[in-house]
Amino acid sequence: MTRLTGARNSGKKLYGIYESLLSEFGSQGWWPTIADGEMAYHPGDYSFPHTEEQRFEIISGALLTQNTNWKNVEKALLNLHGSGNLSPERILSLPLSELETLIRPAGYFRQKARRLKSLSEACLKADEGATTEDLRSHFLSINGVGPETADSILLYAYGRPSFVIDAYTRRMCASLNLFHGKSYGDYRNFFQSNLPPEPELFNEFHALMVEWGKRNQKKPI
C-alpha cells in the first residue's frame, strides 16, 4: 500500500490528508478493469494495466465517464468487451451506428462515439517514449479530451505522474482551506509541486479524494 515518504515541508498538510484518507478508506484499487465478465478493483496492486486491451479499456472509460456516472460506463465497456470490440483497431473498423448502440448506456452516445473513434486513432499514434507533458499534449489535441480526461489517461493507463483534478479535488481543497486556484492548471500544479512524482501515490490519492467526496462531503478529516 502506498505511503508518502520524505515529504517536503510544503507538502506536510497534503501528507496528513493522504494518510488520514488511506487509514479511513483503505486502498481503492483504481482503475477498475474487466475480469470474468464484470468490473473488478485491485486494492494495493498498482501494476495495471497488464495488457493493451486493459490499457485501451481504461482510456475508453476515461472518455465515456464524462457527464455520466460510472455504472453507466461499466455497461458500455462490458458491451464493447462482450462484442470483442475493446481495441482501437476494432473501434475504428466499426460502423458509427453500431458503436453508438454499444456505448449508448454511457449517454451522449452519438457525440462519444465520434470522439472514441478519434481517441482510438490517437492511441495508435501515441509515442510511449514521449515525455509525460508531450504525451499529455498529444491527447489534449483530440476533440473532447480535456485536462481531466487526459490526466486520467496518463495516470491510470500509462502510469505517468500526472495528477488528476476533478470536482472532488476542488471540493476538498475548499473544505479544508487547503488551496484556492482559478484554473485546472493551478490545482494540478499545486499537487504536483508539493508531492513526489510517484504514479502510485497520485493514483491512490486521487481515488481516495473521490471516495471522500462521495461518502463524507461534510465530514472533517
C-alpha positions as CSV (number, residue, x, y, z in Angstrom):
1,M,0.0,0.0,0.0
2,T,1.4,3.4,-1.0
3,R,2.9,5.5,1.8
4,L,4.2,9.0,1.2
5,T,7.8,9.3,2.5
6,G,10.2,12.1,2.7
7,A,7.5,14.8,2.3
8,R,8.8,18.3,1.9
9,N,7.6,20.9,4.5
10,S,5.2,22.4,2.0
11,G,3.6,19.1,1.5
12,K,3.1,18.1,5.1
13,K,-0.5,19.0,5.1
14,L,-1.1,17.0,2.0
15,Y,0.7,14.1,3.5
16,G,-1.5,14.3,6.6
17,I,-4.7,14.3,4.5
18,Y,-3.4,11.4,2.4
19,E,-2.6,9.3,5.4
20,S,-5.9,10.1,7.1
21,L,-7.9,9.1,3.9
22,L,-5.9,6.0,3.5
23,S,-6.5,5.0,7.1
24,E,-10.2,5.6,6.8
25,F,-11.0,4.1,3.4
26,G,-8.1,1.8,2.6
27,S,-6.6,1.3,-0.9
28,Q,-9.1,2.0,-3.6
29,G,-7.7,-0.3,-6.4
30,W,-8.2,2.2,-9.2
31,W,-8.6,2.0,-12.2
32,P,-11.2,-0.9,-12.3
33,T,-10.8,-3.3,-15.2
34,I,-13.0,-6.1,-16.6
35,A,-12.3,-9.6,-15.1
36,D,-14.5,-12.6,-15.7
37,G,-17.3,-10.5,-17.2
38,E,-17.5,-7.9,-14.5
39,M,-15.7,-4.8,-13.3
40,A,-13.0,-5.6,-10.7
41,Y,-11.0,-3.3,-8.4
42,H,-7.5,-4.2,-7.3
43,P,-6.6,-2.6,-4.0
44,G,-2.8,-2.3,-3.4
45,D,-1.9,-3.6,-6.8
46,Y,-0.6,-0.8,-9.0
47,S,0.7,-3.0,-11.8
48,F,-2.3,-2.4,-14.0
49,P,-2.9,-2.3,-16.9
50,H,-1.4,-5.7,-17.7
51,T,-2.4,-5.9,-21.4
52,E,-3.0,-3.5,-24.3
53,E,-6.7,-4.3,-24.1
54,Q,-6.8,-3.2,-20.4
55,R,-4.9,0.0,-21.3
56,F,-7.5,0.8,-24.0
57,E,-10.3,-0.1,-21.7
58,I,-9.0,2.5,-19.2
59,I,-8.6,5.1,-21.9
60,S,-12.1,4.4,-23.2
61,G,-13.5,4.6,-19.7
62,A,-11.8,8.0,-19.1
63,L,-13.7,9.4,-22.1
64,L,-17.0,7.6,-21.6
65,T,-17.3,8.7,-17.9
66,Q,-17.8,12.4,-19.0
67,N,-21.2,13.7,-17.9
68,T,-22.4,10.4,-16.5
69,N,-22.0,8.0,-13.6
70,W,-19.6,5.1,-13.5
71,K,-22.3,2.4,-13.5
72,N,-23.4,3.6,-17.0
73,V,-19.8,3.5,-18.2
74,E,-19.4,-0.1,-16.9
75,K,-22.4,-1.2,-19.0
76,A,-20.9,0.5,-22.1
77,L,-17.5,-1.1,-21.6
78,L,-18.9,-4.5,-20.9
79,N,-20.8,-4.2,-24.2
80,L,-17.6,-3.4,-26.0
81,H,-15.8,-6.2,-24.3
82,G,-18.5,-8.7,-24.8
83,S,-18.7,-8.0,-28.5
84,G,-15.0,-8.2,-29.0
85,N,-14.6,-4.5,-29.8
86,L,-12.4,-3.3,-27.0
87,S,-9.4,-2.2,-29.0
88,P,-8.6,0.9,-31.1
89,E,-8.5,-1.1,-34.3
90,R,-11.9,-2.6,-33.7
91,I,-13.4,0.7,-32.7
92,L,-12.1,2.3,-35.9
93,S,-13.5,-0.5,-38.1
94,L,-17.0,-0.4,-36.5
95,P,-19.8,1.4,-38.3
96,L,-20.6,4.5,-36.3
97,S,-24.2,3.4,-35.8
98,E,-23.0,0.1,-34.3
99,L,-20.6,1.8,-32.0
100,E,-23.3,4.2,-30.9
101,T,-25.5,1.3,-29.9
102,L,-22.8,-0.4,-27.9
103,I,-21.9,2.7,-25.8
104,R,-25.5,4.0,-25.6
105,P,-25.6,3.3,-21.8
106,A,-22.9,6.0,-21.2
107,G,-25.1,8.8,-22.6
108,Y,-24.3,11.3,-25.3
109,F,-23.7,8.2,-27.3
110,R,-23.5,9.9,-30.7
111,Q,-21.0,12.5,-29.6
112,K,-19.0,10.0,-27.6
113,A,-18.9,7.5,-30.5
114,R,-17.3,10.1,-32.8
115,R,-14.8,11.1,-30.0
116,L,-14.0,7.5,-29.2
117,K,-13.0,6.9,-32.8
118,S,-10.8,10.0,-32.7
119,L,-9.3,8.8,-29.4
120,S,-8.7,5.3,-30.9
121,E,-6.7,6.8,-33.7
122,A,-4.7,8.9,-31.2
123,C,-3.9,5.8,-29.2
124,L,-2.4,4.1,-32.2
125,K,-0.3,7.1,-32.9
126,A,0.8,7.7,-29.2
127,D,4.5,7.6,-28.6
128,E,5.0,5.8,-25.3
129,G,8.6,7.0,-25.2
130,A,7.5,10.6,-25.2
131,T,7.8,12.8,-22.1
132,T,4.7,13.0,-19.9
133,E,3.9,16.5,-21.0
134,D,4.3,15.7,-24.7
135,L,2.1,12.6,-24.3
136,R,-0.4,14.8,-22.5
137,S,-0.3,17.4,-25.3
138,H,-0.9,14.6,-27.8
139,F,-4.2,13.5,-26.1
140,L,-5.3,17.1,-25.4
141,S,-5.2,17.7,-29.2
142,I,-8.2,15.3,-29.5
143,N,-11.6,16.9,-29.7
144,G,-13.5,16.1,-26.5
145,V,-10.4,15.3,-24.4
146,G,-9.9,17.9,-21.8
147,P,-7.3,18.1,-19.0
148,E,-9.1,15.8,-16.6
149,T,-9.6,13.1,-19.2
150,A,-6.0,13.5,-20.4
151,D,-4.6,13.2,-16.9
152,S,-6.8,10.2,-16.2
153,I,-5.4,8.5,-19.3
154,L,-1.8,9.4,-18.4
155,L,-2.0,8.3,-14.8
156,Y,-4.2,5.2,-15.0
157,A,-3.5,3.9,-18.5
158,Y,0.2,4.9,-18.9
159,G,1.4,5.0,-15.3
160,R,2.6,8.6,-15.6
161,P,2.8,11.0,-12.7
162,S,0.1,13.4,-13.9
163,F,-2.3,14.4,-11.1
164,V,-6.0,14.3,-11.9
165,I,-8.1,17.2,-10.8
166,D,-11.9,16.9,-10.6
167,A,-14.8,18.3,-8.7
168,Y,-14.0,16.2,-5.6
169,T,-10.4,17.5,-5.5
170,R,-11.6,21.1,-5.7
171,R,-14.2,20.5,-3.0
172,M,-11.7,19.0,-0.6
173,C,-9.3,21.9,-1.2
174,A,-12.1,24.4,-0.4
175,S,-13.4,22.4,2.6
176,L,-10.0,22.3,4.2
177,N,-8.9,25.8,3.1
178,L,-6.0,24.0,1.5
179,F,-5.8,25.8,-1.8
180,H,-7.9,28.1,-3.9
181,G,-7.0,28.1,-7.5
182,K,-8.5,29.8,-10.5
183,S,-7.9,27.1,-13.1
184,Y,-7.4,23.4,-13.6
185,G,-3.7,24.0,-14.1
186,D,-3.5,25.9,-10.8
187,Y,-4.7,22.9,-8.9
188,R,-2.6,20.4,-10.8
189,N,0.5,22.5,-10.3
190,F,-0.3,22.7,-6.5
191,F,-0.4,18.9,-6.1
192,Q,2.5,18.2,-8.4
193,S,4.8,20.8,-6.8
194,N,4.1,19.5,-3.3
195,L,4.1,15.8,-3.8
196,P,6.9,13.5,-5.1
197,P,6.2,12.5,-8.7
198,E,5.1,8.9,-7.9
199,P,2.3,7.4,-10.1
200,E,1.2,5.1,-7.3
201,L,0.8,8.0,-4.9
202,F,-1.1,10.1,-7.4
203,N,-3.3,7.1,-8.3
204,E,-4.2,6.4,-4.7
205,F,-4.6,10.0,-3.5
206,H,-6.9,10.9,-6.3
207,A,-9.0,7.8,-5.8
208,L,-9.2,8.5,-2.1
209,M,-10.4,12.0,-2.6
210,V,-13.2,10.8,-4.9
211,E,-14.2,8.3,-2.2
212,W,-14.2,11.1,0.4
213,G,-16.3,13.3,-1.9
214,K,-18.9,10.6,-2.4
215,R,-19.2,9.4,1.2
216,N,-18.0,12.2,3.5
217,Q,-18.5,15.5,1.8
218,K,-19.3,17.3,5.1
219,K,-17.3,15.3,7.5
220,P,-14.0,16.9,8.6
221,I,-10.8,14.9,8.1
